[in-house]
Amino acid sequence: MDERNFLYMFYGFAAAWFLLAAYLLTLVSRESKLRKEVDNLKRMLEERENKG
């Protein structure tokens, strides 16, 4: 194999790992936002039950 092919392969794997890491970070961010929203809804439900 030509040395140039290894360089392209490296760039390809680097791009794939970068995309995977970016996707993972977006999933973590979404999960965090959803967890905060669920906690907020639980708190609102508890306040509503305590008033009534």
Buried (B, 14 or more C-beta within 10 A) or exposed (E): EEEEEEEEEEEEEEEEEEEEEEEEEEEEEEEEEEEEEEEEEEEEEEEEEEEE
